[in-house]
Amino acid sequence: MDFSVNEYGYYGNFGGAFIPEMLYPNVKQLQENYLKIIYSDDFQNEFRQLLRDYAGRPTPLFFAERLSEKYGAKIFLKREDLCHTGAHKINNTIGQILLALRSGKKRIIAETGAGQHGVATATVCALKGLECIIYMGEKDIERQAPNVARMKMLGATVVPAVSGSKTLKDATNEAIRDWINNPVDTHYIIGSVVGPHPYPDMVARFQSVISEEMRKQLLERTNSELPTHVIACVGGGSNAAGAFYHFLNDENVKLIAVEAAGCGIDSGKSAATTQLGKPGILHGSKSLLMQTADGQVIEPHSISAGLDYPGIGPLHAHLFETGRAIFMSATDEEALAAAFELSKTEGIIPALETAHALHVLNKIEFKKEDVAVICLSGRGDKDLATYMKYI
Ligand SMILES: *Cc1c(COP(=O)(O)O)cnc(C)c1O
């Protein structure tokens, strides 16, 4: 089976570039140039250096001894939570900033829901001295005050989106409008493996450093580059894409993607896209998305802002359809319990998103010799206000 994108940006039945005509020139320029740019020596040298000295890579692969004892397998944690700004998102924003600079762009725009992608974008814009504009729903600006303050302190302009539900999808619409109006000098940084081709492939390549490191680290620790299981949570799917990337063609490695079931898959308050979604087009690509019978996008729900998304990237839709990845889910309550468990057994407070991935340790029947790697996508500082309600 082939899990790479074809020249039209498709993974099997999913992907493509469904965009307003005004954006053709921008997107076409990216499609034609991204691979040439990101695999040039000059780019790779600077990318690798910044990942090492600025983001803090390679991130450790930590053997979780007490969790391993409890679940009866060797369990490793890939510590993306130790990256600068607290999650894997910085891998992608560094990559896209370097690409923007080499494409002659001086102005960066992005949209953000919870603010994590906005903070990672504002961070690298500050590093490179670029103008940074972050679109954010007015409601999210109120809900995510600490991240808004971070972005402003980093020099970004935060622009409220005041239409519709005043959340992520409205911020996305504003960002696209800006891009149409400023096609020459502006690069739009998308924060996950979603959007029109080439974004899903480009973001997956930037995040693939996660599984590249895992293979080397596993070889040192277990004498094999291959684990039996790789487990990651899925919002849009970028940390999972990065964690799966270099194992996609190793059929014996089970890839497990964990979605947010919110209050329960059938509760009407969920974000379990593969379980509830149908093929459709959202934010520039064809994928699975949660929609009504007449194609209206259904508002998702998850306790974690980073998984609160009604779609999923086209690679993951393809992994689901072909059965290459196993899709599981965790409810809000199950994720909370898993977050408290990791905190107490290993001394690591995970992000709420990540806690969804941790939950499925309860659901998998491991053999003693199994080696499972969980992508610990982010740390929990940003979620303390939520955790405090349950302490
Ligand atoms: C944003 C975020 C996610 C979800 O995004 P993906 O693109 O699915 O990885 C997961 N974990 C953390 C910590 C995040 O900040």
The ligand as a Gaussian input file, in Angstrom:
#p B3LYP/6-31G(d) Opt

LIG

0 1
 C       -2.451000      21.042000      18.979000
 C       -2.164000      19.875000      19.818000
 C       -2.603000      18.573000      19.475000
 C       -3.507000      18.282000      18.311000
 O       -2.979000      18.593000      17.064000
 P       -2.456000      17.488000      16.051000
 O       -2.241000      18.233000      14.794000
 O       -3.505000      16.414000      15.934000
 O       -1.194000      16.940000      16.615000
 C       -2.215000      17.509000      20.276000
 N       -1.465000      17.702000      21.388000
 C       -1.033000      18.927000      21.747000
 C       -0.206000      19.059000      22.984000
 C       -1.361000      20.055000      20.985000
 O       -0.931000      21.269000      21.368000

